[in-house]
Structures are given as C-alpha cells and as structure tokens.
Amino acid sequence: MNTPIIRVTDVHKSYGRGPNRFDALKGVTFDINEGESIAIIGKSGSGKSTLMHVLALLDAPTSGTIELEGVETSTLHGKSLNLARNKTFGFVFQQFFLTANATVLENVMLPMKIAGIKRGERKRRALAALEQLEMTDKATNKAINLSGGQKQRSVIARALVNNPRIIFADEPTGNLDTATGAVVEDILFNLNREHGITLIVVTHDEELAARCDRRLYIRDGLLVNDTTEVAA
Amino acid sequence: MKTLDLIGSAASNTFRSKTRTILTILAIFVGAFTLTITNGLGTGINQYIDDTVTSIGAEDVMSVSVTPEAESGIGGTSSGPTEFDPDAVASGGFGPGEGGTVVALTPDDLDTIADIDGVLSVEATKSITPDWIQYGDGTQYVTSVGGLVAGQSVQLAAGAEPDATTDALELNLPVSYVEALGFADADATIGETITIAVTDAERTQHFVDATIVGVAEESIAAPGAGGLVVNSALTDTLYDAQTIGIPADQQDLYAQASIRFDPAATDTEITTLKDNLADAGFTGTTVADQLGTVKTIIDAIVLVLNAFAVIALLAASFGIVNTLFMSVQERTREIGLMKAMGMGSGKVFGLFSLEAVFIGFLGSAIGVGIGMIVGTTISSVLSGALLADLPGLTIIAFDPLSITIIILVVMAIAFLAGTLPAARAAKADPVESLRYE
C-alpha cells in the first residue's frame, strides 16, 4: 500500500496547565489514504474540531506525530509550514468566512494572492473554479449579497482554486437548508470522486457522514469507532 | 504574498470601513495641514531674507566699527554716567548701533584694518544727512542718502543703477518719492534733475543738483535704507559740502567703514577675519550676520509652531492605533483564515502596518495639498494687501524637500502607531480566530 497522505500516530492535545488542564485529544491513531472521503463525527466538545485543526496544521499536537505525505509535520516551520498549508489544504467552513464587502472573485483569489501568483493567472484560475461551481455570473457580486448556498459554493471555489490535495470541510452544510445542503454535498463528493481530492468532513450530521467512505467517531478525545476497521 | 499585492490589499482594506478611516484621516489631515502651513511660513520668510541678502549682493562686504568699551554707552555694565569720548560720533550706517553713539574710525584705524589679513579693501562709510530733496519748484521732502558699495545691486523699478565710475552726479530715487515729487510714473523720472540740500557745520545750506538714473524698489534691506541711492561722485560732493567748516582733524572721522573680502571665503575664513578684526579692536558684521539673527528668530518661532502641529499628529496617531485595533478585532476571522491558508505572521504584520502607513499617507497628502492651496491663497491675498509694502515677499512658500519630509514623517508616525495593532494581528492564533462553537 502507498504512503498514506496523512498518518496520525498517538496524538495528544491538551490545553491549559495544572488543575485547569484539559485534554482534548487523548491518543488518536489512524491513517488517511489519498482520495478517501472521511467523516470525523462527534458531539460538541468531543475533540473533533481540535482533531481537524491538528490535521490541518493549524495547531501542533502536544505529543504524538502527524506525517503529511510521509513528512513529519513537526519539522515544518515558518515558510515551509505556510507553503504546506497553502498548497495542500482547502478549507470549507460552516460560517463561510468570506470577506463580506469584497467581490466573490476577490474572495476566491485570496489563496492565490497569498501564494504570490500573478494577477492575470489568479483571475483566470478563479474564474475557472467559479465556472466549475456554476457561479460565473456572480463573480462580481459582493459576497454579502449572496444566498447561503451561493456563499458555500464560493467558499468551495476558494478551497479548490489552489488545486489542494485535501479539502477540510467543517460542518459544510450546517448553515444551509436541506435542499441547498444536498447540492453542496454533491459538489464536495464529486470533487472527491472525479478529481481524487481527499475529503475530510467534520460533522455531527449522520446522513452526511454516511455518504463518506469512512467514518471516524470521536468521543471524549478518543477514537471510539473507525468504520474501515469494522468493515475489515 | 507579493509585496505589490500586499500594498494593494492594504490600500483596499483601508476603505472597508469608510467612515472610520475618513475620520482618522481627518485627524492626521489637521496635523499635516498645520505642519505644512507653519513650515511654509518659515520657508517663505527665510526665502525672502535670502533673496534680500542676495539682491543687495553684499556677500563679500563687511561693515566695521570700533568695538565699544564694555562700560561705555547705555546698557553697559557700569551704572555711572558715561565718560565723554572726543572720538565718539553719531553712527549713520546700517550697523546694529544705528542712531546711537559709536567711537569713530580714524584714518589710522582704516590703515590698521587694511593691513589685517583677509581684507581686500577698506572704504569709509561717509554719513550724509541731507535736509531735503526737491524736483523743480515742487515740495521739499526729507530723505536719507546711502551709497552703493561695489558689488551691491538695487532692485530697480525703472532705469539703471548709479554709475560708480563716472564723475557725473547720479542717483536712484525710491519708488515712493516718484509721485510725491511730481512725476507721472517711474519711467518719467529718468534723466530728470533733482536738487539735494545739505547744511554744513557753519549752518550754510548747499544745493547739489543730481540726475535721476533709476527708480529703486523698496525692501527691508535695500541699499540706502529706503532713501536715495547715490554714486560715489555724488557722495563725495555731498560729503564735501556737508563737512565745510569742520576742523580738518575731525573731517576724516567715520562712524563706520566697509571692507571687502574674498567672495569665495568660507564661513571659517569669515570667522577668522572677524576674530582678527576683534583682536585689533574692531567689530565686523556682514549683512548675512544681521539678517541671520532675524532668521534664527523666525526658525525658533516656526519650530514652536511645528511642535504644536506635531502634538496634533501625536493625537492623531492614537486615532490610528484605535482604528486599527478595531479593524483587527473585526477581522479576526479573516486573519485566521489567511493564516490557515498559509499567510505568514510577517506578512500579516506587514498588511496591517501598511494600512496604517497608507492612512498616514492619505492624511498627509490631503493635508499637504490643501495646506499648499490655502497657503498660496493666503500669501497672494496678503501680498496684495497687508504686505504690499514688501514686494517680493511670499509669506507662505513651499519647497519640495520639506513637503516630502512632512509626508514621510507623518507616514513614519503612522507606521509606529500601526505596529501595536499589527503585532496583535500577527500574533493571532488561527485556531482561536476560526473557533465558533
């Protein structure tokens, strides 16, 4: 078997010190292979968000290791860390995090702006991503004037535009009605299937989780159930 | 992120919250505007003084008088009456002791001065006190007479300067005398003859006819101190007439003398020359020295005014701190997102401090721009009204260097103000920023 895109080995994460110490993750171990779709499921406070942050290199684990494509992530610092974040990950958040007064196009171009890609190239690729999500006609609209579904599609375009290996989706349908949510889900799973982008969904929505290849159940900072292992 | 993109983003971010940004810019505008006007005032007045010094062309001329004894004269250290000095004469020159009593220069003194190292030539300043001047049978007017030291020039309204080399009696008339004496305009005076009356020591009045060759503009440091400017032939004639009846040993006493030195002399050489004169018991003053005092005072006033403007700018810089702190607070999510997308802390710091610098730039550019417009308007209005007597004075002038410095200083202050919020933004933890549970 190939090197997994992410290998998590005995990851602990705690906040605070002494009596206030809170263990969000208490030793989690699993692999994610390229092209998989994974759901991380858990209640509020179960540690699923912390796990996602650690996986997305937004936070460093207190102990244990995370390997990204075979590279120990604790060896990444400064520029190389930023480069890994920029090139490898795309983010889709429940609350969108679009810049309200900027146009959709500007929002979508942000990751490429950070990457230092030239203006013309930025625009071309952003428009291509928007076209893929049928948002071309909204490119010059301000983000604040979009509906929830349009916002989430803009966010997905933004997540896609740097051709990431992994898309993190944190409750991607949490703020959407059922119909729009279903459309957004379809888009995400399409990307996973047709473009081979690894999809990591953090959710407490069982229906959404059911569509994923694998489900990782987290409770009180521990991995309580990995569906692959059950299936195997 | 490319630097150019960073600057562009900073500029467009500045206008996210327009009202807040505009208010901050206004605060900076007030400081920059004040700084521009006060600086312009200093530049304008000093420029005028420089022009004046240059126009009278006396850069290589020094007026020399005998250094008064410490206890002589009013204001001396001794409280007793001043002892009589037979060599004391009334000074009529343009020296600091004008109108007062100074110890006279004797011909021996002139020889001593001529021997001092660095002195090219010595010329006694002949003080002439005319009774009046008259054109034809017109009204008689009181005036003063000043000679033209070689190298000096007159700011002319018409005609030419009096010729120093000719034997003809020539003079320049101040522009204010033109109509009073009965001429139609400045050009009409050229070639006309006026009569100057002087009284000698025996109370006999002498009349000297001289030709008007030009009309001089009046300025604060014009040769002849706003009176007639005469050539050496006329000076000698008037002086001879005036000194009739004075004993021979008194005739050659002068209140002041002009010396010339190398025009290429450096400040150090001039100082050395002054020291040499001081050792010999004389005081040398250049025109630049006298006006230099005025410049120092003006510089000091401008400095005080600038200090007020800087205080206004400091107050405005707290506005920048506040604006950016609010901005950082509002954009926590955006900062977190940018960091999650791989934007380094340095770039985040750069983005926010560039926003501060941009606000500073806008405030200062607008302040300087409007300051220049207002300053130019004020000075053109004033030069036509209140300051009409001082032709050539632009009360508020601007030079590109100080304008650039103002803008740069304001931008630097804005940058410093922006570092605090920018550092907070740079330190923001993406996880904290993106948390919403």
Boltz contact constraints between the chains, C-beta under 6 A:
constraints:
  - contact:
      token1: [A, 53]
      token2: [B, 431]
      max_distance: 6.0
  - contact:
      token1: [A, 58]
      token2: [B, 340]
      max_distance: 6.0
  - contact:
      token1: [A, 58]
      token2: [B, 430]
      max_distance: 6.0
  - contact:
      token1: [A, 58]
      token2: [B, 431]
      max_distance: 6.0
  - contact:
      token1: [A, 59]
      token2: [B, 431]
      max_distance: 6.0
  - contact:
      token1: [A, 82]
      token2: [B, 342]
      max_distance: 6.0
  - contact:
      token1: [A, 82]
      token2: [B, 344]
      max_distance: 6.0
  - contact:
      token1: [A, 85]
      token2: [B, 342]
      max_distance: 6.0
  - contact:
      token1: [A, 86]
      token2: [B, 341]
      max_distance: 6.0
  - contact:
      token1: [A, 86]
      token2: [B, 342]
      max_distance: 6.0
  - contact:
      token1: [A, 91]
      token2: [B, 340]
      max_distance: 6.0
  - contact:
      token1: [A, 95]
      token2: [B, 436]
      max_distance: 6.0
  - contact:
      token1: [A, 97]
      token2: [B, 333]
      max_distance: 6.0
  - contact:
      token1: [A, 97]
      token2: [B, 337]
      max_distance: 6.0
  - contact:
      token1: [A, 99]
      token2: [B, 334]
      max_distance: 6.0
  - contact:
      token1: [A, 101]
      token2: [B, 16]
      max_distance: 6.0
  - contact:
      token1: [A, 111]
      token2: [B, 341]
      max_distance: 6.0
  - contact:
      token1: [A, 113]
      token2: [B, 1]
      max_distance: 6.0
  - contact:
      token1: [A, 113]
      token2: [B, 5]
      max_distance: 6.0
  - contact:
      token1: [A, 114]
      token2: [B, 1]
      max_distance: 6.0
  - contact:
      token1: [A, 114]
      token2: [B, 341]
      max_distance: 6.0
  - contact:
      token1: [A, 114]
      token2: [B, 342]
      max_distance: 6.0
  - contact:
      token1: [A, 114]
      token2: [B, 343]
      max_distance: 6.0
  - contact:
      token1: [A, 116]
      token2: [B, 1]
      max_distance: 6.0
  - contact:
      token1: [A, 116]
      token2: [B, 2]
      max_distance: 6.0
